[in-house]
Amino acid sequence: MDYLEIVGCQKLSGSVKISGAKNSALPIIAATILSDKDVTLTNLPNVVDIRTLLKLLTMLGGEIKHHDTSAIINNNTIISTKAVYEIVSQMRASILVLGPLLTRFGECEVSLPGGCAIGQRPIDLHLKALEAMGANIEIKGGYVKAEAKDGLKGAKIIFDKITVGGTENIIMAAALAHGTTTILNAAKEPEIVQLCEMIASAGVKIEGIGTNELIIEGTCGKPLEFKPVEIIPDRIEAGTYLCAGAITNSSITLEKVNYQHIRSSIDKLESMGCNFDIKDNSITIYPTKNIKPVNLITTEYPGFPTDMQAQFMAVAVMAEGESLIEERLFENRFMHVSELNRLGADIWLKGSTAAIKGVDKLYGADVMATDLRASSALVLAALVAEGTTKVRRIYHLDRGYDDLEGKLSKLGANIVRKKELLFKKS
Ligand code: EPZ
């Protein structure tokens, strides 16, 4: 297995280009199932999760020409509607094929995604909403078997909790449904907006884009013809690099970033003492030597994102004073705490809240990544730790960060990917 070896205390400088958003590309790739024509996607991030979902579409029979950050997908050749465990267990967002397969083909079998390190991650809200649209849903042998022989019907859906994936599945299901679907308490992340805009570009009438109430008029089973889609910049990757500037007290510039999508992260970094120069397509961070402590509560967009919680915790470790971070979305998203403490942090957990006492120094050590965003937090901490840090199990990182070590070393970090020697040389 690969690991990253990082020698800390290097200042960073220069600029970094932000890649396309993984969490926008995934539902958009799933939405290509709604079409029987070529769909062109550009600005795809070069990350494992994208390759995994494209592989799933190929296994179903789709034809994909994927080169670098672009792909042309044609799902007119799909011959199977079974998303097998081998793929879904690698990437739970594969559950996003459920809505499109069901509404396009009237039946499908999708493996239950199972939990992950950060929580149980149920899909009950997805299934309840599809049943409200007339689907017969059966859970058997670890699979969701869904059927809607006469197609899905428009319905009024009220989500008990705001769910990004649930909203995405139902938007896609509603696009080809018979009649109008209203979704109340819908998620309104930028990824949801881009998905709605893509579906609307094919002529589907959608009202309320960007709000918690969506009204979607289905095409009664008629497949869609999409215009080319350029994936939006990754707001979480952007936030992660801003945290890299803040924690190393370095001024760096982010290119190809959408300020509107990361306002909550910028607002919090400003409260910690950082300043920013915000232009149309770039943001420069001017950090502060004395980082102020911060209080964070994770919540749905446009509030402070749970996907930035671990990265801000790493910055808070170096603050002058005590910070509090409450994780409200996932029940187990503090796996990075014990690893940060191995580097010399002073973090205590009480239920869903972490208390972070700022320290003067961190010291390099061997640490282990446990999930995607936790691994980026460990890399951030390693950038300022004295000495060498080895971050292991970085397959977590490769799922969602496009060339993190390449981009960081271009900014001046001393970071190298190495292969784990299976047998230590005697
Ligand atoms: C998406 O996951 C993102 N993944 C996650 O990013 C992100 O953390 C999450 O939204 C919240 O913003 C992708 O977009 C691929 P949810 P998703 O459904 O859709 C509960 C990353 O690091 N819930 O909004 O799975 C659920 O347990 C990843 O890039 C139910 O109870 O998240 C959680 O507590 C990690 N029943 C809350 O809702 C359901 O049927 C929010 O989950 C569905 C969700």
Residues whose N, C-alpha, C, O or C-beta is under 5 A from the ligand:
A	BS01	EPZ	N23 L26 A93 R121 P122 I123 D124 L125 H126 K161 I162 T163 V164 G165 G166 T306 D307 L329 F330 L372 R373
